[in-house]
Amino acid sequence: MLSGRRLHALRNELNVLAVGLLLLRRELEYSDRRELHEALDRMERALGRCVDLLAVSDAGPQPSG
């Protein structure tokens, strides 16, 4: 399990990535290059999954069944 300090650092890095993705989305708003939009969509989903995993890690161990 990650220490509180490392979790905080990871949250900060994920925030940096989220802001970067928002800026890229804005820059590509008028682009008609489908592959760029698809790649950005995949990156946003991956970031979302990382945030979800971090939230589960923050919640601690879950009781089984």
Beta strands, then each sheet from edge to edge (+ up, - down):
end
